[in-house]
Amino acid sequence: MTNYSQKNKSMKFRIALTFALLMSMSFVSNAQNKIITKAKSSFVSGKYSEASEKCAEAYSKITRKGKNAKKQKGELAYMTAESYRFTGRFREANEWYERALLLDYDEKVPEVYLHNAEMYRMMSEFEKAIENYTEYLKLVPEDEMALAGMESCKRNKEYEAEKTRHVVENEAILNTKEFDMAPMFGDRKRTKMNFGSSRDGGVGNNEDPISGESFMALWVSILDKKGNWTEPFLVKGEGINTIDNEGTVCFDKRFKTMFFTRCPTMKKQNLGCDIWMSEAKGKEEWKEPIKVEIKAHDSVSVGHPCTIDGKYLIFASDMAGGYGGKDLWSVTYDKKAKSWSAPVNLGPEINTKGNELFPTYALNGDLIFATDGLPGLGGLDIFIASKVGEENKWENPENYGSPINSTGNDFHLIEKDEKSGYFTSERKSVNGEYIPDIFSYVLPPNLFSLKVNVTELGNKEIKIEDVRIIVKGSDNSTWEGYSDENGSMFWDKRPTEDPTFGLRYINEEVSYTINISKEGYHEDKNGSSFTTVGLPYAQNFVIDMELLPKKPIRLPEVRYPLNKWDLLVDSTINSPDSLLFVYNLLKEYPGMVLELNSHTDSRGSNKANQKLSENRAKSCYNYLVDSLGVDARRIVPVGKGEELARTVWKKGETYLASRPAEMDGVEEIVLTEKYINSFKSSSPDTYKLLHQLNRRTDARVLSMDFNPETAPAADPKLKIYVKYP
């Protein structure tokens, strides 16, 4: 009896214990399911800040093993990662995507690789990003987003190497530790800055379950007389700021109509964002806003309005019929019907498989917007598309490049003028966070310098010192200097800043003329010129100029057959081409009149050589006038016979036709008959060479004030050859 009783008690205890354990397991399972259900509900309803915590907690509660548990943990890891991605916490998102991959969740959702690659790219870890893009493309070949991301990673070094000259600064006075974004000018003078912010002081005190920040509101800052933005304050007007999110504001060109985005948050309702419109009420306030009715269903989101005239409105939306995530669309207001047209997609010239957001107008009518569907530096990049004619159409988007774009999200750029403006960026801060802040950019002026080199006309080896150089600008600036021993003068920075013309001599959007002069040289009346108008890059201008000495001009060599005056053309010389020098000289100096002189060597009689030289001079004259079209009144052909021996310069055993710039070891020699004959027996080749050097054609300037209207006719006898011999 005792043994039975004990056995019976033992059996009852085991049954009771088993029942208690089963009840406990059931309780744990029910509690766990409730946590998972709440976590998934937060994620599905788009409350990503809340969902990131709840999904992570639910993930940690799953301790059992098996396929179902692994699948459930993979799903929660992915939801946690997505929640962190949507709230801009890229490092945390990356960690949870990696957990999802370890749980083989990519077998169900290949996008784990794609989004993980995006997180690596946002954190500038490009090699790891490429690895994940590659794995994703194995699962989803030719995916446009992955291909664009892969291209972005590969081109990142190029973007950095091709960094523009823009200087980017965080507008600390406008920013807080909360979200500050989407700046927009609120007046013609650009002294009002409107933007969205989740900073303290808004209408509602609740936390946005999507971002984890306070609800956003519309704020405005005023530019003071010193050029500084004042402490921001809420935009004034009944019903403008509410307990919902307000942001991304724009105005018509008269600043009498305001459009802005409002995103409501209501429990158990899937409501998308809307665009609201308000009319000005005086200078500072706005009237009660009305909703712009342009969407077919409440769950659709429309926002980020952009307009010039208040009648044609561009916006971002996820409505059906687009090319990818969110696209840019447009509507037009019908004044008679008092309604907006059906939305029209801006087309594949603008929209991609990714997201196109935050449209604004450039000053010239081009379209500025942000996208993650085109190759860029990371996340959303800012692009500008060219306007097509007068149509509401844009094409060929171009990336703004670095440093305006970064590996973080960059969006909503507005131009203040052609060289400065503002935009929003989520680039990594000093504390490692990726929080939207307002940044400014400015394109510093291009830096130019000027170097003038002066040489002797026809002999660039001769550098002319102490030449007076006068520079005049179309902005009424003027200055002068003198060339150094190398014939040069250089200008870049002014010794002191000029209150009118700035820090530098050469400035942007100015045209300049240069004139040079020196005693003993003919005045250069034409001068030279250059311009920086429309020049988009820095440049060191080097201007080479020449002065004509008041002495005979050595022409390129012209040869003739023995005892003839035909212009010689053979394998060694093309005499007509040599006369192009005279043609170009007269063209460069339109007031010049030349005496063209031909010489012979000393062999033969003086009388015969005189006639031969006259005919050779006339041969040059006739070619210039008849073949090249030179005005006959600007040339006087003269035969000099053998009377003027040539001066040459000898360096070693070489005879130079032009005076070298460096005279060390150089001997100046006059080629007299006596000197040449000294080589007749000892060096026949030298003897022939020196005679050839004496057979030459040179020129002398007769005047520099030729006037075709008043100059007398040319003597017709100058074209007639004399009898020879």
Secondary structure in CASP SS format (residue, H / E / C, confidence):
PFRMAT SS
TARGET T0000
AUTHOR 0000-0000-0000
METHOD secondary structure of the structure
MODEL  1
M C 1.00
T H 1.00
N H 1.00
Y H 1.00
S H 1.00
Q H 1.00
K H 1.00
N H 1.00
K H 1.00
S H 1.00
M H 1.00
K H 1.00
F H 1.00
R H 1.00
I H 1.00
A H 1.00
L H 1.00
T H 1.00
F H 1.00
A H 1.00
L H 1.00
L H 1.00
M H 1.00
S H 1.00
M H 1.00
S H 1.00
F H 1.00
V H 1.00
S H 1.00
N H 1.00
A H 1.00
Q H 1.00
N H 1.00
K H 1.00
I H 1.00
I H 1.00
T H 1.00
K H 1.00
A H 1.00
K H 1.00
S H 1.00
S H 1.00
F H 1.00
V H 1.00
S C 1.00
G C 1.00
K C 1.00
Y H 1.00
S H 1.00
E H 1.00
A H 1.00
S H 1.00
E H 1.00
K H 1.00
C H 1.00
A H 1.00
E H 1.00
A H 1.00
Y H 1.00
S H 1.00
K H 1.00
I C 1.00
T C 1.00
R C 1.00
K C 1.00
G C 1.00
K H 1.00
N H 1.00
A H 1.00
K H 1.00
K H 1.00
Q H 1.00
K H 1.00
G H 1.00
E H 1.00
L H 1.00
A H 1.00
Y H 1.00
M H 1.00
T H 1.00
A H 1.00
E H 1.00
S H 1.00
Y H 1.00
R H 1.00
F H 1.00
T C 1.00
G C 1.00
R C 1.00
F H 1.00
R H 1.00
E H 1.00
A H 1.00
N H 1.00
E H 1.00
W H 1.00
Y H 1.00
E H 1.00
R H 1.00
A H 1.00
L H 1.00
L H 1.00
L C 1.00
D C 1.00
Y H 1.00
D H 1.00
E H 1.00
K C 1.00
V C 1.00
P C 1.00
E H 1.00
V H 1.00
Y H 1.00
L H 1.00
H H 1.00
N H 1.00
A H 1.00
E H 1.00
M H 1.00
Y H 1.00
R H 1.00
M H 1.00
M C 1.00
S C 1.00
E C 1.00
F H 1.00
E H 1.00
K H 1.00
A H 1.00
I H 1.00
E H 1.00
N H 1.00
Y H 1.00
T H 1.00
E H 1.00
Y H 1.00
L H 1.00
K H 1.00
L H 1.00
V C 1.00
P C 1.00
E C 1.00
D C 1.00
E H 1.00
M H 1.00
A H 1.00
L H 1.00
A H 1.00
G H 1.00
M H 1.00
E H 1.00
S H 1.00
C H 1.00
K H 1.00
R H 1.00
N H 1.00
K H 1.00
E H 1.00
Y H 1.00
E H 1.00
A H 1.00
E C 1.00
K C 1.00
T C 1.00
R C 1.00
H C 1.00
V E 1.00
V E 1.00
E E 1.00
N E 1.00
E C 1.00
A C 1.00
I C 1.00
L C 1.00
N C 1.00
T C 1.00
K C 1.00
E C 1.00
F C 1.00
D E 1.00
M E 1.00
A E 1.00
P E 1.00
M E 1.00
F E 1.00
G C 1.00
D C 1.00
R C 1.00
K C 1.00
R C 1.00
T C 1.00
K E 1.00
M E 1.00
N E 1.00
F E 1.00
G E 1.00
S E 1.00
S C 1.00
R C 1.00
D C 1.00
G C 1.00
G C 1.00
V C 1.00
G C 1.00
N C 1.00
N C 1.00
E E 1.00
D C 1.00
P C 1.00
I C 1.00
S C 1.00
G C 1.00
E C 1.00
S E 1.00
F C 1.00
M C 1.00
A E 1.00
L E 1.00
W E 1.00
V E 1.00
S E 1.00
I E 1.00
L E 1.00
D C 1.00
K C 1.00
K C 1.00
G C 1.00
N C 1.00
W E 1.00
T C 1.00
E C 1.00
P C 1.00
F E 1.00
L E 1.00
V C 1.00
K E 1.00
G E 1.00
E C 1.00
G C 1.00
I C 1.00
N C 1.00
T C 1.00
I C 1.00
D C 1.00
N E 1.00
E E 1.00
G E 1.00
T E 1.00
V E 1.00
C E 1.00
F E 1.00
D C 1.00
K C 1.00
R C 1.00
F C 1.00
K C 1.00
T E 1.00
M E 1.00
F E 1.00
F E 1.00
T E 1.00
R E 1.00
C E 1.00
P C 1.00
T C 1.00
M C 1.00
K C 1.00
K C 1.00
Q C 1.00
N C 1.00
L C 1.00
G C 1.00
C C 1.00
D E 1.00
I E 1.00
W E 1.00
M E 1.00
S E 1.00
E E 1.00
A E 1.00
K E 1.00
G C 1.00
K C 1.00
E C 1.00
E E 1.00
W E 1.00
K C 1.00
E C 1.00
P C 1.00
I E 1.00
K E 1.00
V C 1.00
E C 1.00
I C 1.00
K C 1.00
A C 1.00
H C 1.00
D C 1.00
S C 1.00
V C 1.00
S C 1.00
V E 1.00
G E 1.00
H E 1.00
P E 1.00
C E 1.00
T E 1.00
I C 1.00
D C 1.00
G C 1.00
K C 1.00
Y E 1.00
L E 1.00
I E 1.00
F E 1.00
A E 1.00
S E 1.00
D C 1.00
M C 1.00
A C 1.00
G C 1.00
G C 1.00
Y C 1.00
G C 1.00
G C 1.00
K C 1.00
D E 1.00
L E 1.00
W E 1.00
S E 1.00
V E 1.00
T E 1.00
Y E 1.00
D E 1.00
K C 1.00
K C 1.00
A C 1.00
K C 1.00
S E 1.00
W E 1.00
S C 1.00
A C 1.00
P C 1.00
V E 1.00
N E 1.00
L C 1.00
G C 1.00
P C 1.00
E C 1.00
I C 1.00
N C 1.00
T C 1.00
K C 1.00
G C 1.00
N C 1.00
E E 1.00
L E 1.00
F E 1.00
P E 1.00
T E 1.00
Y E 1.00
A C 1.00
L C 1.00
N C 1.00
G C 1.00
D C 1.00
L E 1.00
I E 1.00
F E 1.00
A E 1.00
T E 1.00
D C 1.00
G C 1.00
L C 1.00
P C 1.00
G C 1.00
L C 1.00
G C 1.00
G C 1.00
L C 1.00
D E 1.00
I E 1.00
F E 1.00
I E 1.00
A E 1.00
S E 1.00
K E 1.00
V C 1.00
G C 1.00
E C 1.00
E C 1.00
N C 1.00
K C 1.00
W E 1.00
E E 1.00
N E 1.00
P E 1.00
E E 1.00
N E 1.00
Y C 1.00
G C 1.00
S C 1.00
P C 1.00
I C 1.00
N C 1.00
S C 1.00
T C 1.00
G C 1.00
N C 1.00
D E 1.00
F E 1.00
H E 1.00
L E 1.00
I E 1.00
E E 1.00
K E 1.00
D E 1.00
E C 1.00
K C 1.00
S E 1.00
G E 1.00
Y E 1.00
F E 1.00
T E 1.00
S E 1.00
E C 1.00
R C 1.00
K C 1.00
S C 1.00
V C 1.00
N C 1.00
G C 1.00
E C 1.00
Y C 1.00
I C 1.00
P C 1.00
D E 1.00
I E 1.00
F E 1.00
S E 1.00
Y E 1.00
V E 1.00
L C 1.00
P C 1.00
P C 1.00
N C 1.00
L C 1.00
F E 1.00
S E 1.00
L E 1.00
K E 1.00
V E 1.00
N E 1.00
V E 1.00
T E 1.00
E E 1.00
L C 1.00
G C 1.00
N E 1.00
K E 1.00
E E 1.00
I E 1.00
K E 1.00
I C 1.00
E C 1.00
D C 1.00
V C 1.00
R E 1.00
I E 1.00
I E 1.00
V E 1.00
K E 1.00
G E 1.00
S C 1.00
D C 1.00
N C 1.00
S C 1.00
T E 1.00
W E 1.00
E E 1.00
G E 1.00
Y E 1.00
S C 1.00
D C 1.00
E C 1.00
N C 1.00
G C 1.00
S E 1.00
M E 1.00
F E 1.00
W E 1.00
D C 1.00
K E 1.00
R E 1.00
P E 1.00
T E 1.00
E E 1.00
D E 1.00
P C 1.00
T C 1.00
F C 1.00
G E 1.00
L E 1.00
R E 1.00
Y C 1.00
I C 1.00
N C 1.00
E C 1.00
E C 1.00
V C 1.00
S E 1.00
Y E 1.00
T E 1.00
I E 1.00
N E 1.00
I E 1.00
S E 1.00
K C 1.00
E C 1.00
G C 1.00
Y E 1.00
H E 1.00
E C 1.00
D C 1.00
K C 1.00
N C 1.00
G C 1.00
S E 1.00
S E 1.00
F E 1.00
T E 1.00
T C 1.00
V C 1.00
G C 1.00
L C 1.00
P C 1.00
Y C 1.00
A C 1.00
Q E 1.00
N E 1.00
F E 1.00
V E 1.00
I E 1.00
D E 1.00
M E 1.00
E E 1.00
L E 1.00
L E 1.00
P E 1.00
K C 1.00
K C 1.00
P C 1.00
I E 1.00
R E 1.00
L C 1.00
P C 1.00
E C 1.00
V C 1.00
R C 1.00
Y C 1.00
P C 1.00
L C 1.00
N C 1.00
K C 1.00
W C 1.00
D C 1.00
L C 1.00
L C 1.00
V E 1.00
D C 1.00
S C 1.00
T C 1.00
I C 1.00
N E 1.00
S H 1.00
P H 1.00
D H 1.00
S H 1.00
L C 1.00
L H 1.00
F H 1.00
V H 1.00
Y H 1.00
N H 1.00
L H 1.00
L H 1.00
K H 1.00
E H 1.00
Y C 1.00
P C 1.00
G C 1.00
M C 1.00
V E 1.00
L E 1.00
E E 1.00
L E 1.00
N E 1.00
S E 1.00
H C 1.00
T C 1.00
D C 1.00
S C 1.00
R C 1.00
G C 1.00
S C 1.00
N H 1.00
K H 1.00
A H 1.00
N H 1.00
Q H 1.00
K H 1.00
L H 1.00
S H 1.00
E H 1.00
N H 1.00
R H 1.00
A H 1.00
K H 1.00
S H 1.00
C H 1.00
Y H 1.00
N H 1.00
Y H 1.00
L H 1.00
V H 1.00
D H 1.00
S H 1.00
L C 1.00
G C 1.00
V C 1.00
D C 1.00
A H 1.00
R H 1.00
R H 1.00
I E 1.00
V E 1.00
P E 1.00
V E 1.00
G E 1.00
K C 1.00
G C 1.00
E C 1.00
E C 1.00
L C 1.00
A C 1.00
R C 1.00
T E 1.00
V E 1.00
W E 1.00
K E 1.00
K E 1.00
G C 1.00
E C 1.00
T E 1.00
Y E 1.00
L E 1.00
A C 1.00
S C 1.00
R C 1.00
P C 1.00
A C 1.00
E C 1.00
M C 1.00
D C 1.00
G C 1.00
V E 1.00
E E 1.00
E E 1.00
I E 1.00
V E 1.00
L C 1.00
T C 1.00
E H 1.00
K H 1.00
Y H 1.00
I H 1.00
N H 1.00
S C 1.00
F C 1.00
K C 1.00
S C 1.00
S C 1.00
S C 1.00
P H 1.00
D H 1.00
T H 1.00
Y H 1.00
K H 1.00
L H 1.00
L H 1.00
H H 1.00
Q H 1.00
L H 1.00
N H 1.00
R C 1.00
R C 1.00
T E 1.00
D E 1.00
A E 1.00
R E 1.00
V E 1.00
L E 1.00
S E 1.00
M C 1.00
D C 1.00
F C 1.00
N C 1.00
P C 1.00
E C 1.00
T C 1.00
A C 1.00
P C 1.00
A C 1.00
A C 1.00
D C 1.00
P H 1.00
K H 1.00
L H 1.00
K H 1.00
I C 1.00
Y C 1.00
V C 1.00
K C 1.00
Y C 1.00
P C 1.00
END
